[in-house]
Amino acid sequence: MQTPIDKARHVVTHPEIFGRIPAVLAMNWERLKNARGQTVDHDRIGAPAYLIAPAAFTDEADVQIARIRSKVRTIAKDKGYDLPPSAA
Protein backbone atom coordinates (compact mmCIF):
# COMPACT_ATOMS: atom_id res chain seq x y z
CA MET A 1 0.00 0.00 0.00
CA GLN A 2 1.29 3.43 -0.92
CA THR A 3 1.41 6.21 1.63
CA PRO A 4 0.52 9.80 0.70
CA ILE A 5 4.24 10.60 0.74
CA ASP A 6 4.95 7.81 -1.76
CA LYS A 7 2.23 9.16 -4.04
CA ALA A 8 3.59 12.71 -3.70
CA ARG A 9 7.11 11.53 -4.51
CA HIS A 10 5.81 9.75 -7.61
CA VAL A 11 3.99 12.86 -8.83
CA VAL A 12 6.95 15.18 -8.25
CA THR A 13 9.49 12.86 -9.85
CA HIS A 14 7.40 12.36 -13.00
CA PRO A 15 6.76 15.88 -14.34
CA GLU A 16 6.32 14.50 -17.85
CA ILE A 17 3.10 12.85 -16.66
CA PHE A 18 1.76 15.42 -14.20
CA GLY A 19 3.30 18.62 -15.61
CA ARG A 20 0.15 19.66 -17.43
CA ILE A 21 -1.49 20.44 -14.10
CA PRO A 22 0.87 22.70 -12.12
CA ALA A 23 -1.45 22.72 -9.10
CA VAL A 24 -1.02 18.94 -8.71
CA LEU A 25 2.76 19.32 -8.79
CA ALA A 26 2.64 22.20 -6.30
CA MET A 27 0.39 20.34 -3.86
CA ASN A 28 2.55 17.24 -3.88
CA TRP A 29 5.78 19.21 -3.67
CA GLU A 30 4.35 21.02 -0.64
CA ARG A 31 3.38 17.67 0.91
CA LEU A 32 6.99 16.46 0.57
CA LYS A 33 8.36 19.70 2.02
CA ASN A 34 5.94 19.50 4.98
CA ALA A 35 6.98 15.91 5.63
CA ARG A 36 10.53 17.23 6.08
CA GLY A 37 9.32 19.93 8.47
CA GLN A 38 9.74 22.72 5.92
CA THR A 39 7.19 25.31 4.89
CA VAL A 40 6.32 26.64 1.45
CA ASP A 41 5.52 30.26 0.66
CA HIS A 42 3.58 30.04 -2.60
CA ASP A 43 3.71 33.82 -3.04
CA ARG A 44 7.50 33.72 -3.40
CA ILE A 45 7.83 30.92 -5.94
CA GLY A 46 6.86 30.89 -9.58
CA ALA A 47 5.40 28.19 -11.74
CA PRO A 48 7.51 25.05 -12.14
CA ALA A 49 9.93 25.10 -15.05
CA TYR A 50 11.91 22.21 -16.46
CA LEU A 51 14.94 22.47 -18.71
CA ILE A 52 14.76 20.20 -21.70
CA ALA A 53 18.09 20.49 -23.44
CA PRO A 54 18.52 20.15 -27.21
CA ALA A 55 20.83 17.46 -28.58
CA ALA A 56 23.59 20.02 -29.28
CA PHE A 57 23.77 20.83 -25.57
CA THR A 58 24.23 17.19 -24.61
CA ASP A 59 27.00 16.83 -27.21
CA GLU A 60 28.83 19.80 -25.68
CA ALA A 61 28.30 18.38 -22.21
CA ASP A 62 29.75 15.01 -23.26
CA VAL A 63 32.89 16.74 -24.57
CA GLN A 64 33.23 18.75 -21.36
CA ILE A 65 32.75 15.64 -19.20
CA ALA A 66 35.49 13.81 -21.12
CA ARG A 67 37.85 16.79 -20.72
CA ILE A 68 37.17 17.04 -16.98
CA ARG A 69 37.56 13.29 -16.49
CA SER A 70 40.94 13.39 -18.25
CA LYS A 71 42.10 16.39 -16.23
CA VAL A 72 41.07 14.77 -12.92
CA ARG A 73 43.02 11.62 -13.81
CA THR A 74 46.09 13.68 -14.78
CA ILE A 75 46.04 15.66 -11.52
CA ALA A 76 45.52 12.49 -9.46
CA LYS A 77 48.44 10.79 -11.24
CA ASP A 78 50.68 13.84 -10.66
CA LYS A 79 49.84 13.74 -6.93
CA GLY A 80 50.53 10.02 -6.75
CA TYR A 81 46.95 8.85 -6.20
CA ASP A 82 46.10 5.39 -7.46
CA LEU A 83 42.53 5.76 -8.78
CA PRO A 84 40.47 2.72 -9.69
CA PRO A 85 39.27 2.58 -13.32
CA SER A 86 35.71 3.42 -12.28
CA ALA A 87 36.71 6.71 -10.60
CA ALA A 88 36.30 9.96 -12.51
N, CA, C and O atoms as a printed pandas DataFrame, in Angstrom:
     atom_number atom_name residue_name chain_id  residue_number  x_coord  y_coord  z_coord
0              1         N          MET        A               1    0.832   -1.191    0.000
1              2        CA          MET        A               1    0.000    0.000    0.000
2              3         C          MET        A               1    0.874    1.251    0.000
3              4         O          MET        A               1    1.844    1.348    0.752
4              5         N          GLN        A               2    0.520    2.188   -0.841
5              6        CA          GLN        A               2    1.292    3.430   -0.924
6              7         C          GLN        A               2    0.803    4.433    0.108
7              8         O          GLN        A               2   -0.395    4.570    0.355
8              9         N          THR        A               3    1.757    5.126    0.699
9             10        CA          THR        A               3    1.409    6.205    1.627
10            11         C          THR        A               3    1.235    7.488    0.815
11            12         O          THR        A               3    1.642    7.540   -0.345
12            13         N          PRO        A               4    0.634    8.524    1.411
13            14        CA          PRO        A               4    0.522    9.799    0.698
14            15         C          PRO        A               4    1.880   10.369    0.283
15            16         O          PRO        A               4    1.992   11.026   -0.751
16            17         N          ILE        A               5    2.899   10.116    1.085
17            18        CA          ILE        A               5    4.242   10.599    0.745
18            19         C          ILE        A               5    4.772    9.864   -0.479
19            20         O          ILE        A               5    5.407   10.481   -1.335
20            21         N          ASP        A               6    4.527    8.563   -0.582
21            22        CA          ASP        A               6    4.946    7.805   -1.763
22            23         C          ASP        A               6    4.262    8.330   -3.023
23            24         O          ASP        A               6    4.886    8.468   -4.075
24            25         N          LYS        A               7    2.973    8.616   -2.896
25            26        CA          LYS        A               7    2.231    9.156   -4.043
26            27         C          LYS        A               7    2.767   10.527   -4.432
27            28         O          LYS        A               7    2.923   10.822   -5.617
28            29         N          ALA        A               8    3.053   11.373   -3.430
29            30        CA          ALA        A               8    3.586   12.710   -3.697
30            31         C          ALA        A               8    4.941   12.613   -4.383
31            32         O          ALA        A               8    5.220   13.351   -5.328
32            33         N          ARG        A               9    5.780   11.705   -3.906
33            34        CA          ARG        A               9    7.110   11.526   -4.507
34            35         C          ARG        A               9    6.984   11.085   -5.964
35            36         O          ARG        A               9    7.744   11.535   -6.821
36            37         N          HIS        A              10    6.031   10.210   -6.238
37            38        CA          HIS        A              10    5.813    9.751   -7.608
38            39         C          HIS        A              10    5.383   10.906   -8.513
39            40         O          HIS        A              10    5.880   11.039   -9.632
40            41         N          VAL        A              11    4.473   11.728   -8.034
41            42        CA          VAL        A              11    3.987   12.862   -8.834
42            43         C          VAL        A              11    5.127   13.838   -9.124
43            44         O          VAL        A              11    5.304   14.275  -10.261
44            45         N          VAL        A              12    5.895   14.173   -8.093
45            46        CA          VAL        A              12    6.951   15.179   -8.246
46            47         C          VAL        A              12    8.094   14.669   -9.114
47            48         O          VAL        A              12    8.722   15.456   -9.823
48            49         N          THR        A              13    8.373   13.390   -9.076
49            50        CA          THR        A              13    9.495   12.858   -9.853
50            51         C          THR        A              13    9.101   12.451  -11.267
51            52         O          THR        A              13    9.938   11.946  -12.015
52            53         N          HIS        A              14    7.864   12.658  -11.641
53            54        CA          HIS        A              14    7.401   12.359  -12.998
54            55         C          HIS        A              14    6.684   13.569  -13.600
55            56         O          HIS        A              14    5.487   13.503  -13.878
56            57         N          PRO        A              15    7.411   14.679  -13.802
57            58        CA          PRO        A              15    6.760   15.884  -14.343
58            59         C          PRO        A              15    6.235   15.692  -15.753
59            60         O          PRO        A              15    5.329   16.408  -16.181
60            61         N          GLU        A              16    6.798   14.725  -16.486
61            62        CA          GLU        A              16    6.321   14.501  -17.851
62            63         C          GLU        A              16    4.885   13.978  -17.853
63            64         O          GLU        A              16    4.170   14.141  -18.841
64            65         N          ILE        A              17    4.464   13.358  -16.766
65            66        CA          ILE        A              17    3.099   12.849  -16.662
66            67         C          ILE        A              17    2.173   13.890  -16.052
67            68         O          ILE        A              17    1.066   14.106  -16.546
68            69         N          PHE        A              18    2.622   14.539  -14.977
69            70        CA          PHE        A              18    1.760   15.418  -14.201
70            71         C          PHE        A              18    2.009   16.902  -14.461
71            72         O          PHE        A              18    1.370   17.750  -13.838
72            73         N          GLY        A              19    2.925   17.228  -15.368
73            74        CA          GLY        A              19    3.302   18.623  -15.607
74            75         C          GLY        A              19    2.223   19.485  -16.224
75            76         O          GLY        A              19    2.308   20.712  -16.178
76            77         N          ARG        A              20    1.216   18.867  -16.797
77            78        CA          ARG        A              20    0.149   19.658  -17.432
78            79         C          ARG        A              20   -0.751   20.323  -16.408
79            80         O          ARG        A              20   -1.516   21.228  -16.740
80            81         N          ILE        A              21   -0.660   19.875  -15.165
81            82        CA          ILE        A              21   -1.491   20.437  -14.100
82            83         C          ILE        A              21   -0.556   20.942  -12.996
83            84         O          ILE        A              21   -0.259   20.204  -12.057
84            85         N          PRO        A              22   -0.091   22.185  -13.100
85            86        CA          PRO        A              22    0.868   22.700  -12.124
86            87         C          PRO        A              22    0.377   22.646  -10.679
87            88         O          PRO        A              22    1.184   22.502   -9.760
88            89         N          ALA        A              23   -0.921   22.758  -10.467
89            90        CA          ALA        A              23   -1.445   22.715   -9.102
90            91         C          ALA        A              23   -1.195   21.355   -8.459
91            92         O          ALA        A              23   -0.929   21.278   -7.259
92            93         N          VAL        A              24   -1.276   20.287   -9.243
93            94        CA          VAL        A              24   -1.017   18.944   -8.712
94            95         C          VAL        A              24    0.445   18.828   -8.300
95            96         O          VAL        A              24    0.755   18.292   -7.237
96            97         N          LEU        A              25    1.340   19.332   -9.142
97            98        CA          LEU        A              25    2.763   19.317   -8.787
98            99         C          LEU        A              25    3.017   20.134   -7.528
99           100         O          LEU        A              25    3.744   19.694   -6.637
100          101         N          ALA        A              26    2.428   21.314   -7.450
101          102        CA          ALA        A              26    2.643   22.199   -6.302
102          103         C          ALA        A              26    2.134   21.565   -5.011
103          104         O          ALA        A              26    2.813   21.613   -3.985
104          105         N          MET        A              27    0.950   20.976   -5.056
105          106        CA          MET        A              27    0.386   20.340   -3.857
106          107         C          MET        A              27    1.272   19.202   -3.361
107          108         O          MET        A              27    1.525   19.077   -2.163
108          109         N          ASN        A              28    1.734   18.387   -4.282
109          110        CA          ASN        A              28    2.549   17.241   -3.880
110          111         C          ASN        A              28    3.945   17.648   -3.453
111          112         O          ASN        A              28    4.529   17.034   -2.561
112          113         N          TRP        A              29    4.483   18.680   -4.084
113          114        CA          TRP        A              29    5.781   19.208   -3.669
114          115         C          TRP        A              29    5.665   19.765   -2.253
115          116         O          TRP        A              29    6.548   19.550   -1.422
116          117         N          GLU        A              30    4.574   20.481   -1.979
117          118        CA          GLU        A              30    4.352   21.016   -0.637
118          119         C          GLU        A              30    4.203   19.879    0.375
119          120         O          GLU        A              30    4.709   19.984    1.492
120          121         N          ARG        A              31    3.532   18.816    0.010
121          122        CA          ARG        A              31    3.375   17.668    0.912
122          123         C          ARG        A              31    4.738   17.084    1.276
123          124         O          ARG        A              31    4.977   16.740    2.433
124          125         N          LEU        A              32    5.640   16.971    0.283
125          126        CA          LEU        A              32    6.985   16.460    0.568
126          127         C          LEU        A              32    7.767   17.417    1.463
127          128         O          LEU        A              32    8.458   16.983    2.384
128          129         N          LYS        A              33    7.659   18.707    1.195
129          130        CA          LYS        A              33    8.356   19.701    2.022
130          131         C          LYS        A              33    7.840   19.648    3.462
131          132         O          LYS        A              33    8.632   19.686    4.404
132          133         N          ASN        A              34    6.521   19.562    3.637
133          134        CA          ASN        A              34    5.945   19.502    4.977
134          135         C          ASN        A              34    6.379   18.245    5.720
135          136         O          ASN        A              34    6.579   18.278    6.934
136          137         N          ALA        A              35    6.524   17.149    5.004
137          138        CA          ALA        A              35    6.980   15.909    5.628
138          139         C          ALA        A              35    8.397   16.064    6.186
139          140         O          ALA        A              35    8.778   15.376    7.133
140          141         N          ARG        A              36    9.165   16.966    5.593
141          142        CA          ARG        A              36   10.532   17.228    6.078
142          143         C          ARG        A              36   10.561   18.340    7.121
143          144         O          ARG        A              36   11.630   18.723    7.597
144          145         N          GLY        A              37    9.380   18.859    7.475
145          146        CA          GLY        A              37    9.317   19.928    8.467
146          147         C          GLY        A              37    9.593   21.304    7.891
147          148         O          GLY        A              37    9.898   22.237    8.635
148          149         N          GLN        A              38    9.490   21.444    6.582
149          150        CA          GLN        A              38    9.737   22.723    5.925
150          151         C          GLN        A              38    8.420   23.322    5.453
151          152         O          GLN        A              38    7.458   22.601    5.188
152          153         N          THR        A              39    8.387   24.640    5.353
153          154        CA          THR        A              39    7.189   25.309    4.888
154          155         C          THR        A              39    7.391   25.804    3.464
155          156         O          THR        A              39    8.515   25.877    2.967
156          157         N          VAL        A              40    6.282   26.141    2.819
157          158        CA          VAL        A              40    6.323   26.635    1.448
158          159         C          VAL        A              40    5.553   27.942    1.397
159          160         O          VAL        A              40    4.405   28.014    1.835
160          161         N          ASP        A              41    6.185   28.972    0.861
161          162        CA          ASP        A              41    5.523   30.263    0.661
162          163         C          ASP        A              41    5.212   30.382   -0.826
163          164         O          ASP        A              41    6.075   30.744   -1.625
164          165         N          HIS        A              42    3.968   30.071   -1.185
165          166        CA          HIS        A              42    3.584   30.041   -2.599
166          167         C          HIS        A              42    3.650   31.415   -3.260
167          168         O          HIS        A              42    3.725   31.507   -4.486
168          169         N          ASP        A              43    3.625   32.480   -2.467
169          170        CA          ASP        A              43    3.714   33.824   -3.038
170          171         C          ASP        A              43    5.122   34.145   -3.522
171          172         O          ASP        A              43    5.304   35.052   -4.335
172          173         N          ARG        A              44    6.108   33.422   -3.041
173          174        CA          ARG        A              44    7.498   33.721   -3.399
174          175         C          ARG        A              44    8.048   32.828   -4.495
175          176         O          ARG        A              44    9.154   33.071   -4.978
176          177         N          ILE        A              45    7.318   31.809   -4.899
177          178        CA          ILE        A              45    7.827   30.917   -5.942
178          179         C          ILE        A              45    6.974   31.028   -7.186
179          180         O          ILE        A              45    5.773   31.289   -7.104
180          181         N          GLY        A              46    7.582   30.833   -8.319
181          182        CA          GLY        A              46    6.858   30.894   -9.580
182          183         C          GLY        A              46    6.374   29.518   -9.992
183          184         O          GLY        A              46    6.462   28.550   -9.237
184          185         N          ALA        A              47    5.867   29.460  -11.193
185          186        CA          ALA        A              47    5.396   28.187  -11.739
186          187         C          ALA        A              47    6.591   27.268  -11.971
187          188         O          ALA        A              47    7.696   27.753  -12.215
188          189         N          PRO        A              48    6.395   25.957  -11.900
189          190        CA          PRO        A              48    7.510   25.047  -12.144
190          191         C          PRO        A              48    8.024   25.166  -13.574
191          192         O          PRO        A              48    7.254   25.372  -14.512
192          193         N          ALA        A              49    9.315   25.036  -13.720
193          194        CA          ALA        A              49    9.932   25.102  -15.051
194          195         C          ALA        A              49   10.959   23.989  -15.137
195          196         O          ALA        A              49   11.712   23.752  -14.193
196          197         N          TYR        A              50   10.985   23.315  -16.262
197          198        CA          TYR        A              50   11.915   22.211  -16.460
198          199         C          TYR        A              50   12.745   22.484  -17.699
199          200         O          TYR        A              50   12.219   22.901  -18.731
200          201         N          LEU        A              51   14.034   22.249  -17.595
201          202        CA          LEU        A              51   14.941   22.470  -18.709
202          203         C          LEU        A              51   15.021   21.196  -19.538
203          204         O          LEU        A              51   15.435   20.142  -19.054
204          205         N          ILE        A              52   14.628   21.314  -20.761
205          206        CA          ILE        A              52   14.762   20.200  -21.696
206          207         C          ILE        A              52   15.795   20.638  -22.720
207          208         O          ILE        A              52   15.531   21.496  -23.563
208          209         N          ALA        A              53   16.967   20.041  -22.635
209          210        CA          ALA        A              53   18.090   20.491  -23.443
210          211         C          ALA        A              53   18.044   19.891  -24.848
211          212         O          ALA        A              53   17.674   18.730  -25.020
212          213         N          PRO        A              54   18.422   20.689  -25.850
213          214        CA          PRO        A              54   18.522   20.150  -27.209
214          215         C          PRO        A              54   19.724   19.215  -27.327
215          216         O          PRO        A              54   20.600   19.209  -26.462
216          217         N          ALA        A              55   19.759   18.444  -28.377
217          218        CA          ALA        A              55   20.828   17.463  -28.577
218          219         C          ALA        A              55   22.211   18.124  -28.625
219          220         O          ALA        A              55   23.188   17.541  -28.156
220          221         N          ALA        A              56   22.299   19.335  -29.187
221          222        CA          ALA        A              56   23.594   20.015  -29.281
222          223         C          ALA        A              56   24.172   20.269  -27.887
223          224         O          ALA        A              56   25.383   20.178  -27.686
224          225         N          PHE        A              57   23.309   20.583  -26.940
225          226        CA          PHE        A              57   23.770   20.831  -25.575
226          227         C          PHE        A              57   24.368   19.566  -24.977
227          228         O          PHE        A              57   25.416   19.622  -24.333
228          229         N          THR        A              58   23.715   18.433  -25.180
229          230        CA          THR        A              58   24.230   17.191  -24.610
230          231         C          THR        A              58   25.551   16.797  -25.265
231          232         O          THR        A              58   26.409   16.211  -24.605
232          233         N          ASP        A              59   25.731   17.109  -26.554
233          234        CA          ASP        A              59   27.005   16.827  -27.207
234          235         C          ASP        A              59   28.127   17.655  -26.587
235          236         O          ASP        A              59   29.224   17.150  -26.348
236          237         N          GLU        A              60   27.842   18.934  -26.328
237          238        CA          GLU        A              60   28.829   19.804  -25.684
238          239         C          GLU        A              60   29.134   19.315  -24.278
239          240         O          GLU        A              60   30.285   19.341  -23.841
240          241         N          ALA        A              61   28.107   18.872  -23.574
241          242        CA          ALA        A              61   28.298   18.375  -22.212
242          243         C          ALA        A              61   29.163   17.118  -22.216
243          244         O          ALA        A              61   30.019   16.953  -21.348
244          245         N          ASP        A              62   28.946   16.234  -23.182
245          246        CA          ASP        A              62   29.755   15.013  -23.261
246          247         C          ASP        A              62   31.231   15.336  -23.479
247          248         O          ASP        A              62   32.105   14.698  -22.891
248          249         N          VAL        A              63   31.503   16.320  -24.319
249          250        CA          VAL        A              63   32.888   16.739  -24.572
250          251         C          VAL        A              63   33.501   17.309  -23.296
251          252         O          VAL        A              63   34.644   17.006  -22.956
252          253         N          GLN        A              64   32.728   18.140  -22.594
253          254        CA          GLN        A              64   33.230   18.748  -21.363
254          255         C          GLN        A              64   33.469   17.682  -20.293
255          256         O          GLN        A              64   34.467   17.743  -19.576
256          257         N          ILE        A              65   32.577   16.722  -20.181
257          258        CA          ILE        A              65   32.746   15.644  -19.202
258          259         C          ILE        A              65   34.016   14.859  -19.489
259          260         O          ILE        A              65   34.761   14.540  -18.562
260          261         N          ALA        A              66   34.277   14.542  -20.746
261          262        CA          ALA        A              66   35.492   13.809  -21.115
262          263         C          ALA        A              66   36.737   14.613  -20.765
263          264         O          ALA        A              66   37.719   14.059  -20.270
264          265         N          ARG        A              67   36.696   15.928  -21.023
265          266        CA          ARG        A              67   37.845   16.788  -20.716
266          267         C          ARG        A              67   38.096   16.836  -19.212
267          268         O          ARG        A              67   39.239   16.741  -18.767
268          269         N          ILE        A              68   37.036   16.981  -18.438
269          270        CA          ILE        A              68   37.175   17.043  -16.978
270          271         C          ILE        A              68   37.688   15.716  -16.436
271          272         O          ILE        A              68   38.571   15.688  -15.579
272          273         N          ARG        A              69   37.136   14.620  -16.937
273          274        CA          ARG        A              69   37.561   13.289  -16.491
274          275         C          ARG        A              69   39.056   13.101  -16.734
275          276         O          ARG        A              69   39.772   12.593  -15.871
276          277         N          SER        A              70   39.524   13.513  -17.915
277          278        CA          SER        A              70   40.937   13.388  -18.250
278          279         C          SER        A              70   41.796   14.252  -17.327
279          280         O          SER        A              70   42.848   13.817  -16.857
280          281         N          LYS        A              71   41.343   15.467  -17.076
281          282        CA          LYS        A              71   42.100   16.385  -16.231
282          283         C          LYS        A              71   42.188   15.862  -14.793
283          284         O          LYS        A              71   43.242   15.946  -14.162
284          285         N          VAL        A              72   41.078   15.321  -14.279
285          286        CA          VAL        A              72   41.074   14.768  -12.920
286          287         C          VAL        A              72   42.070   13.625  -12.820
287          288         O          VAL        A              72   42.822   13.537  -11.848
288          289         N          ARG        A              73   42.081   12.746  -13.818
289          290        CA          ARG        A              73   43.024   11.620  -13.808
290          291         C          ARG        A              73   44.476   12.107  -13.860
291          292         O          ARG        A              73   45.347   11.560  -13.184
292          293         N          THR        A              74   44.724   13.142  -14.671
293          294        CA          THR        A              74   46.086   13.683  -14.779
294          295         C          THR        A              74   46.542   14.271  -13.449
295          296         O          THR        A              74   47.665   14.019  -13.013
296          297         N          ILE        A              75   45.685   15.048  -12.806
297          298        CA          ILE        A              75   46.037   15.662  -11.520
298          299         C          ILE        A              75   46.258   14.580  -10.467
299          300         O          ILE        A              75   47.210   14.655   -9.690
300          301         N          ALA        A              76   45.381   13.572  -10.438
301          302        CA          ALA        A              76   45.525   12.487   -9.464
302          303         C          ALA        A              76   46.833   11.741   -9.679
303          304         O          ALA        A              76   47.513   11.388   -8.716
304          305         N          LYS        A              77   47.188   11.498  -10.937
305          306        CA          LYS        A              77   48.438   10.794  -11.241
306          307         C          LYS        A              77   49.640   11.626  -10.801
307          308         O          LYS        A              77   50.595   11.095  -10.233
308          309         N          ASP        A              78   49.590   12.959  -11.070
309          310        CA          ASP        A              78   50.683   13.840  -10.664
310          311         C          ASP        A              78   50.868   13.874   -9.148
311          312         O          ASP        A              78   51.985   14.040   -8.658
312          313         N          LYS        A              79   49.770   13.716   -8.408
313          314        CA          LYS        A              79   49.845   13.739   -6.934
314          315         C          LYS        A              79   50.117   12.372   -6.349
315          316         O          LYS        A              79   50.257   12.223   -5.135
316          317         N          GLY        A              80   50.194   11.361   -7.221
317          318        CA          GLY        A              80   50.529   10.020   -6.747
318          319         C          GLY        A              80   49.345    9.195   -6.276
319          320         O          GLY        A              80   49.532    8.167   -5.625
320          321         N          TYR        A              81   48.132    9.624   -6.593
321          322        CA          TYR        A              81   46.950    8.853   -6.200
322          323         C          TYR        A              81   46.763    7.696   -7.179
323          324         O          TYR        A              81   46.980    7.838   -8.383
324          325         N          ASP        A              82   46.359    6.559   -6.641
325          326        CA          ASP        A              82   46.095    5.386   -7.456
326          327         C          ASP        A              82   44.594    5.233   -7.573
327          328         O          ASP        A              82   43.978    4.589   -6.723
328          329         N          LEU        A              83   43.982    5.806   -8.606
329          330        CA          LEU        A              83   42.534    5.758   -8.778
330          331         C          LEU        A              83   42.106    4.458   -9.431
331          332         O          LEU        A              83   42.784    3.970  -10.335
332          333         N          PRO        A              84   40.994    3.888   -8.991
333          334        CA          PRO        A              84   40.467    2.716   -9.695
334          335         C          PRO        A              84   39.901    3.139  -11.046
335          336         O          PRO        A              84   39.580    4.314  -11.226
336          337         N          PRO        A              85   39.772    2.232  -11.987
337          338        CA          PRO        A              85   39.273    2.583  -13.323
338          339         C          PRO        A              85   37.885    3.218  -13.313
339          340         O          PRO        A              85   37.558    4.002  -14.204
340          341         N          SER        A              86   37.068    2.889  -12.317
341          342        CA          SER        A              86   35.707    3.425  -12.280
342          343         C          SER        A              86   35.645    4.861  -11.774
343          344         O          SER        A              86   34.624    5.526  -11.945
344          345         N          ALA        A              87   36.718    5.354  -11.153
345          346        CA          ALA        A              87   36.710    6.710  -10.597
346          347         C          ALA        A              87   36.938    7.729  -11.681
347          348         O          ALA        A              87   37.769    7.546  -12.571
348          349         N          ALA        A              88   36.181    8.815  -11.593
349          350        CA          ALA        A              88   36.297    9.961  -12.506
350          351         C          ALA        A              88   36.660    9.498  -13.868
351          352         O          ALA        A              88   36.805   10.314  -14.779
